[in-house]
Amino acid sequence: MKKYLFRSIFVLLIVLGIFFLFIELTKEEIFTIVRKESETSVWIESNKLINPSYKRATLGLKYVDIVNEFGEVIDYRELGIGDKIKADLKPLAFLSDPPGLSAWKITLLK
């Protein structure tokens, strides 16, 4: 009886773990602005626990299209600490700690 109970709990934990991994790997990556580094750059942090693009990075805001969720163009000064953004990142990152990133487009989420 104990053996059956132990196996059932073990299988349940494995199924829940696989379910968690599936959800975590397929969810959309959203970044949170943690700190304003300068006038034209911010520190961002990913919402993904497993396999994030960058867990924490510096994002430059120069020459980036910044829009709200309705597609209206906004100024980079409207971004504040705690805002959630979706960023289409450029493939080149500066080798620093945290990495320096640039984006094609940033969407401010509410």
C-alpha positions as CSV (number, residue, x, y, z in Angstrom):
1,M,0.0,0.0,0.0
2,K,2.8,2.4,0.9
3,K,4.6,1.5,-2.3
4,Y,1.5,2.3,-4.4
5,L,1.0,5.6,-2.7
6,F,4.7,6.6,-3.1
7,R,4.6,5.7,-6.8
8,S,1.4,7.7,-7.3
9,I,2.8,10.8,-5.6
10,F,6.0,10.4,-7.6
11,V,4.1,10.2,-10.9
12,L,2.0,13.2,-10.0
13,L,5.1,15.3,-9.2
14,I,6.7,14.3,-12.6
15,V,3.5,15.2,-14.5
16,L,3.2,18.6,-12.6
17,G,6.9,19.3,-13.4
18,I,6.5,18.5,-17.1
19,F,3.4,20.7,-17.2
20,F,5.3,23.6,-15.5
21,L,8.2,23.2,-18.0
22,F,5.8,23.3,-20.9
23,I,4.0,26.4,-19.6
24,E,7.3,28.2,-18.8
25,L,8.9,27.4,-22.1
26,T,5.9,28.5,-24.3
27,K,4.9,31.7,-22.5
28,E,5.7,35.0,-24.2
29,E,8.7,36.9,-22.9
30,I,7.9,40.2,-21.3
31,F,10.4,42.5,-19.7
32,T,10.0,44.8,-16.7
33,I,11.9,48.0,-16.4
34,V,13.9,47.8,-13.2
35,R,16.0,51.0,-13.3
36,K,16.7,54.0,-15.5
37,E,20.4,53.9,-16.3
38,S,20.5,57.2,-18.2
39,E,18.2,59.3,-20.3
40,T,18.4,56.8,-23.2
41,S,18.8,53.4,-21.5
42,V,17.0,51.3,-19.0
43,W,17.7,48.1,-17.1
44,I,15.2,45.3,-17.9
45,E,14.4,42.0,-16.3
46,S,12.7,39.0,-18.0
47,N,9.6,37.3,-16.7
48,K,10.8,33.9,-17.7
49,L,12.4,31.6,-15.2
50,I,13.6,29.0,-17.6
51,N,15.5,29.9,-20.8
52,P,15.1,33.7,-20.9
53,S,16.7,35.6,-23.7
54,Y,18.5,37.7,-21.1
55,K,17.6,37.5,-17.4
56,R,18.7,41.1,-16.8
57,A,20.2,43.5,-19.4
58,T,20.6,47.2,-20.3
59,L,18.4,48.3,-23.2
60,G,19.2,51.3,-25.3
61,L,16.3,53.5,-26.3
62,K,18.0,55.5,-29.1
63,Y,16.7,54.9,-32.6
64,V,13.9,52.5,-31.4
65,D,10.3,52.6,-32.4
66,I,8.4,52.8,-29.1
67,V,4.6,52.3,-29.2
68,N,1.8,51.6,-26.7
69,E,-0.4,48.6,-27.0
70,F,-2.7,50.4,-29.4
71,G,0.1,51.1,-31.9
72,E,0.4,54.8,-31.1
73,V,4.0,56.1,-31.1
74,I,5.2,57.4,-27.7
75,D,8.3,59.1,-26.5
76,Y,11.0,57.1,-24.5
77,R,10.5,59.6,-21.6
78,E,7.1,58.0,-21.0
79,L,8.7,54.7,-19.9
80,G,9.0,54.4,-16.2
81,I,10.3,52.0,-13.6
82,G,7.9,49.0,-13.2
83,D,6.5,49.3,-16.7
84,K,6.0,46.0,-18.6
85,I,7.4,46.0,-22.2
86,K,7.7,43.6,-25.1
87,A,10.9,44.2,-27.0
88,D,11.9,42.9,-30.5
89,L,15.6,42.7,-29.8
90,K,18.4,43.1,-32.3
91,P,20.7,40.1,-32.4
92,L,23.9,42.0,-31.4
93,A,24.6,42.5,-27.7
94,F,27.4,44.5,-26.2
95,L,29.8,42.4,-24.1
96,S,29.3,43.8,-20.7
97,D,27.7,42.8,-17.4
98,P,24.7,43.2,-17.7
99,P,24.7,42.8,-21.5
100,G,23.9,46.0,-23.5
101,L,21.0,45.4,-25.9
102,S,19.2,47.3,-28.7
103,A,15.8,46.8,-30.1
104,W,13.9,47.4,-33.3
105,K,10.6,48.0,-31.6
106,I,9.4,48.3,-28.0
107,T,5.7,47.9,-27.1
108,L,4.6,49.3,-23.8
109,L,2.0,47.0,-22.1
110,K,-0.5,47.9,-19.5
